[in-house]
Amino acid sequence: MPARKPPGRHASATTFGWPAWLLTIACMTVSAATHAAQPLPSLRIDPAQTSVSGVSSGGYMAVQLHVAYSATFKKGAGVIAAGPFHCAQGAVAHALGRCMTNPSAIPVAQLVRATRDWSASGHLDATAHLASSRVYLFSGAQDSVVKPGVVQALRDYYLHFVPPAQLTYVNTVAAEHAMVTDDHGAACATKADPYINDCDYDLAGAILQHLYGPLAPRNEGAPAGQLTEFDQTGFTTGHAMGRSGWIYVPALCASGQQPCRLHVALHGCRQNTAAVGAQYARHAGYNRWADSNRLVVLYPQTGDTAPNGCWDWWGYGSADYARQSAPQMQAIKAMVDQLTSGTPAGALPAPTSVAASATHQGMTLDWPAVAGALGYHVYRNGARATAQPITATRFTDRALNPGTPYRWRVKTVDAAGHESGFSPAATASTTGFAPRCHVANNVSHVLMGRAYALFGYTFARGSNEALGLWNVLTSTTLRQTGPGHYRMGTCY
């Protein structure tokens, strides 16, 4: 049990409950970033020391990542105010009902069978990996959004895969629906933006100490590491992901002097950058422990097309939302892969410049050769676009979005396989019409001219695809492929 401290100053905000977004007739579109986020680095991280945690919808996503990619998140998961894997089974009615307020209806045995079946068919990692991981579960005793019984159902689910000695469940803190700290946020019983509550309980520390074992005391002073906004668009475009995320890197991890650990921390609904800025990344409590324990903390972000800023844990963006093929999970897994791919810095310099020229299929990049180079790696919007080093000084990046700006950098690879720093960036836009995605209920799509209603049903303009019933409870993602032409799907 982490130490309790006197409560800090309590902020005030308006009260919020999840179901409200379903009753709002709103139009949400992708907005362009107003700044240049940094590329996600490749660091010296021990891949066996990777874990994940999340609150609310981030808790559901943490469970999905832990179960689907259990060979990656080997240290385990911390889950706050969320239920079992695949709880909603693709239905928003289940998400709002049994997975939040009616836990007695959660079919735990059925979800366990589905997990085993999907694992056997290759849609998830082998469930045997879960047996060596650790799990920390938390439910606020006064949580009115996700009832404590939902987290109890998650405990029952995990006990089919994780030994009881490796699982901790805390439900004695009188917290509302929020990320809990011991010295920052609103009063413990508050349900309001930004959903960070001071409950005299260091939840981030409790999670990390359970997952990793004894840790050095947290840094109580000014942050010693660096919180940086990084470019997410190289890992996925659309799928309700934000254009940028946050990463906290302690100084020892930035220098590459020693291998570090990696923890992925997932915000909840209405806690992404679009809603509250960097408050979750700054104040959830993980960074102070990261400073003194060689721990890198990755804060992926949903975007402003995500319903209420939530992660996809019921299928709003993909029918495969809980499998390894889920776009949001694939994006986070790709971020983890890049972060853990670092090697000691190479001795060679980066190319001095990169030039970009548009082709029919994408963009061709050229750069001057570096003497002694084994090859080069090309990075697009912060993510590596070349699986293996290429020996040429020209690379054609294909299958890009039309009418979209991209940014490329190149690293030199030396004979030992070590990379240089980044070259200067080359920025250019592809030609054509840039697809736009709109996530809204079907009444909103009709009111905004993206669809039309006929005999109580809704159809996309241009493609005439059936979108389902014309009501505010049926939400659809429409991709605009041209003036006045829409199709079901997401932007890639």
Beta strands, then each sheet from edge to edge (+ up, - down):
strand 1: 28-29
strand 2: 45-55
strand 3: 76-80
strand 4: 134-138
strand 5: 167-170
strand 6: 179-181
strand 7: 186-187
strand 8: 196-198
strand 9: 226-231
strand 10: 244-249
strand 11: 260-266
strand 12: 295-299
strand 13: 355-358
strand 14: 362-366
strand 15: 375-380
strand 16: 383-384
strand 17: 394-398
strand 18: 405-413
strand 19: 426-429
strand 20: 436-441
strand 21: 451-454
strand 22: 457-460
strand 23: 466-469
strand 24: 475-482
strand 25: 485-488
sheet 1: 1+ 20- 24+ 25-
sheet 2: 5+ 4+ 3+ 2+ 11+ 12+ 10- 9+
sheet 3: 6+ 8+ 7+
sheet 4: 13+ 14- 17+
sheet 5: 16+ 15- 18+ 19-
sheet 6: 21+ 22- 23+
end
